[in-house]
């Protein structure tokens, strides 16, 4: 089993705090609504907290895809990775232009 990422831990901890539950009872496969009992308003409140915590924006049209804890985690990980500055990503050196004549 792969190690849990910092983002996954922070999301599960936020859920545990919100639900006043032990973090170990919240699994990646848990559905926000069916397993954790979040209604639509609670889900939106939690997603706003996640937006603030990770400095990401979750457009309304993406909300239907965020069904499970794992969906939310993968979504936030992707958004955070995309927001990383280009300097942090390894890049190949640019070829030097050829001199004319």
QUIQUIMO-V685865 format. One record per residue. SS is DSSP state (~ for helix, > for strand, _ for the rest). PSI is psi as a letter, one per 30 degrees, with the letter a starting at -180 (* if undefined). OMEGA is omega in degrees with one decimal (* if undefined). Layout:
BEGIN
ss=SS psi=PSI omega=OMEGA
ss=SS psi=PSI omega=OMEGA
END
This chain:
BEGIN
ss=_ psi=k omega=-178.6
ss=_ psi=l omega=178.8
ss=_ psi=k omega=-180.0
ss=_ psi=k omega=-179.7
ss=_ psi=l omega=176.6
ss=~ psi=e omega=179.9
ss=~ psi=e omega=179.1
ss=~ psi=e omega=179.5
ss=~ psi=e omega=-178.2
ss=~ psi=e omega=179.0
ss=~ psi=e omega=178.7
ss=~ psi=e omega=178.1
ss=~ psi=e omega=177.2
ss=~ psi=e omega=176.8
ss=~ psi=e omega=-179.8
ss=~ psi=e omega=178.5
ss=~ psi=e omega=-178.4
ss=~ psi=e omega=-176.9
ss=~ psi=f omega=-177.0
ss=_ psi=h omega=179.2
ss=_ psi=l omega=174.4
ss=_ psi=k omega=-177.4
ss=~ psi=f omega=-179.1
ss=~ psi=f omega=178.9
ss=~ psi=f omega=-178.6
ss=_ psi=j omega=-176.3
ss=_ psi=l omega=177.8
ss=_ psi=e omega=-177.8
ss=_ psi=f omega=-179.1
ss=_ psi=k omega=174.2
ss=> psi=k omega=-177.4
ss=_ psi=e omega=-176.6
ss=_ psi=e omega=-171.8
ss=_ psi=e omega=-176.2
ss=_ psi=e omega=-176.1
ss=_ psi=f omega=174.5
ss=_ psi=g omega=178.8
ss=_ psi=k omega=172.5
ss=_ psi=l omega=-174.2
ss=~ psi=e omega=179.3
ss=~ psi=e omega=178.9
ss=~ psi=e omega=178.0
ss=~ psi=e omega=-180.0
ss=~ psi=e omega=177.4
ss=~ psi=e omega=-179.7
ss=~ psi=e omega=179.9
ss=~ psi=e omega=174.4
ss=~ psi=e omega=177.3
ss=~ psi=e omega=179.2
ss=~ psi=e omega=177.0
ss=~ psi=e omega=180.0
ss=~ psi=e omega=-176.3
ss=~ psi=e omega=-175.1
ss=~ psi=g omega=179.4
ss=_ psi=h omega=176.5
ss=_ psi=l omega=175.9
ss=_ psi=k omega=178.7
ss=_ psi=j omega=179.6
ss=_ psi=k omega=-178.7
ss=~ psi=e omega=-178.1
ss=~ psi=f omega=176.1
ss=~ psi=f omega=-175.5
ss=~ psi=e omega=-179.3
ss=~ psi=f omega=-179.7
ss=~ psi=f omega=-176.1
ss=_ psi=i omega=-173.2
ss=_ psi=e omega=-176.9
ss=> psi=l omega=175.7
ss=~ psi=e omega=179.5
ss=~ psi=e omega=176.7
ss=~ psi=e omega=-179.4
ss=~ psi=e omega=-179.3
ss=~ psi=e omega=-179.3
ss=~ psi=e omega=-180.0
ss=~ psi=e omega=-179.0
ss=~ psi=e omega=178.2
ss=~ psi=e omega=179.4
ss=~ psi=e omega=179.8
ss=~ psi=e omega=-179.5
ss=~ psi=e omega=179.5
ss=~ psi=e omega=-179.6
ss=~ psi=f omega=-177.8
ss=~ psi=f omega=179.8
ss=_ psi=k omega=179.4
ss=_ psi=k omega=-178.7
ss=~ psi=f omega=-179.6
ss=~ psi=f omega=-179.0
ss=~ psi=f omega=-179.3
ss=_ psi=k omega=177.4
ss=_ psi=k omega=178.7
ss=_ psi=l omega=178.1
ss=_ psi=k omega=-179.7
ss=_ psi=k omega=177.8
ss=_ psi=k omega=176.3
ss=_ psi=k omega=-180.0
ss=_ psi=k omega=178.4
ss=_ psi=k omega=178.9
ss=_ psi=k omega=178.2
ss=_ psi=k omega=179.3
ss=_ psi=k omega=170.6
ss=_ psi=* omega=*
END
